[in-house]
Amino acid sequence: MFGNPISHSLSPAIHHAFAAQVNLPVTYTRSLTSLGQFRRAVTAFFQQGGMGANVTVPFKEQACALASQRTARAQQAGAVNTLVATGCGQLLGDNTDGIGLVAALHQHCQQQLAQRAIVICGAGGAARGVIGPLLAQQVSQIIIANRTLTRAQALAAQFAAALPATTKLYACCYQHLVIPPGALVLQATSAGLHGQVLPIRLHELAKAGCFYDMQYGASATPMMQLAQQAGVAQVFDGLSMLVEQAAAAFQLWHPDAVLDTAAVLAQIRAQL
């Protein structure tokens, strides 16, 4: 796993838990690097026999450029979080964030996505990585809300050509956000890392049917607390997404592995 900083990452514990499930002798470690040294660090890792690697922010775009081949979802996201050695010095780049989110919503949050209205808060890399897989679920509409309207519009424009005929895609700033009744609201910003909340009007947030924060911690994030204050009935953190995207990555390296993500989620949750 390559990132900066990653000292508190739960990924090693998650991957070792998966390895224990399928009785595989896996070694998964953290590797702290810098933007200037990223390519050299990854190249050295695979030259020394590494099978695969995960990549965290802010290196996902660099990993995308480094990959010899990219899956369609990585190409669409413009970012790679999983690298797979394919032989002869070649690397396959994938992005498991979006499929991890979809799996988490289905399996751990019991959310129906088909014909569902989705609100994505944020227009950065986290949002970009999940839009494609959400569109594949035939959602009815996606609203991208951001502090800066032009960034939300630019992200929406990237996916305009990939829209299914039955899906609408909109962009807006937070002060003009109108949440469709029962919508699934996804928090895809780093606001909680700084103890901040997004400037979403409380009466709008109250209309959400479910709030999912891609961040996680030992307690509710600031935005989760705001959603609870607004009266949103279902509020979740992003730990289930972390586990599910890790499972998808693990299965890229070990295609025959059958994993119990619910058991690992419970195990990791108990450690927070």
N, C-alpha and C positions, 0 to 999 in steps of 0.2 A: 504494500500500500504506500503510495507516494502522496505527500501533501505538506502543507505548511500553514498553521501548526496542526499537528495531529496527535499531540501527546495524550489527549483525552478520548481518542477515537474508540468506539465500541466495536469496530470492525474485526479486530483480531479475535475477540471473544466470540463474536457471532460465527466467524468462519471456522474456528476450532470446535464450536458446538456442532456445526453441520458435519464436520469431519468425523467427530465422535459418533454421530448418528449412523454414518455409513461405513464406519471402521476404516477410515483412510488416514495414513500417516502424513497429514498436511502440516506444513510450517507456514504461518502467515504472520508477517511482522510489519512494523511501521518503518518508513524511511523518510526522514525529514530532508527536504531539498529546497532549492531556490529556483526562481524563474530562469536565471542564467545557467544553472547546472542541471535542469530537468532532463534535457535530452541525453546528456552524458550519463546521468544516474540510471535512467531507464535502459539505455543501451547496455550498460555494464551489467545490470541485473539479468537481462535476458541472455547475454553472452556467457554468464556464469551458470546458466541452466535453469533460470526462472521459468515457470510454466505460465503464469498469468499475474496480472497486477490490477489493483484498483487505483484510481486517481481521484483526488479531491480538488476542490477549488484552491487556488486559482489556475490549475494546470489542465483543466479539461479541454480547452481549446488547443493547447500545445499537444496534448495526447492525440487529438483528432488529426492534427497535421503530421504527427509522427507515425501514425498507423499506415501500413502498406495497403490495407483494405479496410473498408468501413461498412458496417451494416446499414441498411436503409434508415433505421431509426437514428443511428449516430449521425449519418449524413444530414438528415432532416434537422436534428438538434444542433448540429455544428459543434458538438462536444462529445467527448469520449470519457467514460468513467471506468471502463473495463478493457484491458488489453489481454490478448490471447496469443501465445507463441504458436505459429502455424508451420514452422520449419524453415530452414534456409535463411534465417535472419528476418523472416517476414512476421509482421504483427497484424492481427485483426483487431479493430477497434469497435467497441459496441457501447451503447448507452442504455443501462438497465434502470435508470431513474423512473422513467415514465411507466414502464411495465411493472416496476415495483410498486408505484403508487396505485395503479389500477388493481393489482392483486391485493394490496392492503385494503383498499376501499371495498372490494368485493368480499374478501375472506374474513377480514377482522372487523370491519365496520358495517357490513351488511348493507352496503349502498348500491342501489340500482342506478346504473349510468346511462343506459339507453333512453333516449328522449328526455334526458335530464338537463336542466340549465346549470351551467358551471360558471362560477366567478373565480378568476385567478387574480389574486392580489400580488402585484409585482410584475416587472417586465424584464427581469434579468435572466441569467443562465438557468436558474432553477425552474422558472416558468417555461422557458424555451424547451427544456428537456422533457416536459410532460405533455405539451400540447398535442404532439403527434399521436401518442398512444391514447389520449382522451378522444381525439377525433375518430380514431378507429373504433371506439365504443359507440359510435352513432349518437352522440349527445345532441340535444336539440339546439343548444347555443353555448358559446363561450364568450364571456365578457372579460377582457383584460383591463384591469384597473391599476393605475400607477400614479405616483405623485406628478410625474412629468408626462403629459399627454403624448408628446411626440415619440417618446420611447414605447409607449403602449401601442401607438399606431404603427410604428416601425415593426414591432414584433408581430402584430396582426397581419401586416402586409407579407411577412415571410411565409405565412401559412395560407394565404388567400388561395393559391393555386391548388392546395391539397384539400380544400373543403369538400366534404360530401354534399350532395345536392340538398339534403335535408337539414344541414347544420348552418347556423348563422354565427358570424364572428364579429365582435364589436370591440372597440377600444374607448376608454374614457379615463378621466382623472377622478380621484376619490370623491371630490366634492360634488361631482355630477353622477356618481354611481347610483343606479337604481337596481336593487337586487330583486330578481323575479321571486315570487313566493315559492318557498320550498327548495330554493336553489342550494346546490352544494358549493360552499365557499372554501377555496384553497388559499392558504397563507403561504406565499412563496418568496418572502423577503427575509432579510436578516434583521428586521426591526427588533425582535425579541432578544437578540444577542446584546443589544445596547439598552435593554429595559424599556423600549419604546412601544407605542401602539400606533397603528395606522389611523389616519384621519377619516375614518368611515363613520357616517352618521349612525347613531345608535338605533334610531327607528328603522333604518334600512337593514342593518345587521340583524335586527330582530325578525326579519322576514325569511332568513335562511332556515332551511330544514336541517342542515348539517354544516359544521365548521371543522375543517381539518388543517391543522398547522403542521407544515413540513418540519418545523423544529421540534425538539423534544427536550425533556429534562426530568429531574426528580419530582418537580411540581409543575403545575399548569403554567404555560407561557403567558406573558402579558396579553397577547391577543386572545388566547383561550379564555382568560379571565374576563376579558371584555365581552366575548361571545356569550359566556355564561351569564354575565350581568345583563345582557340584552335579552336573555331568555331563550337562546337557541337550545333546542332539546338535545341534540347530539353534538358533542364536542370531543375531538380526538387530537392527540399529538402525533408527531411523525415517526415514532419509533417503529411502528409496523411497516412503514415504507422503507426504512433503513434495513430492516430484516428481509423484506421481500426483494429489494434490489440486490442485496447480498446473495440471496438464494439464486437469483437469476444469473449472477456472475459466477457463483460456485458451479452451477450446472453447465456454464460455458466451458469451464475447465474440466469438469467431470460429468459428461453428458448422461451417464447412466445413473447418476445419483438421484434417489427419491428422498426428498427432504420433508420434514415435519416442521414447518415454519411457526406454527402456533406454539409448539413446545419451546422452541428457541426464543420466541418473543416473550413468553412467560419467564423463562430463565433470565434473559437480559433485563427485563423489567424489574425483577427482584433484586438485581444488582445496582440499580440506580439509587 
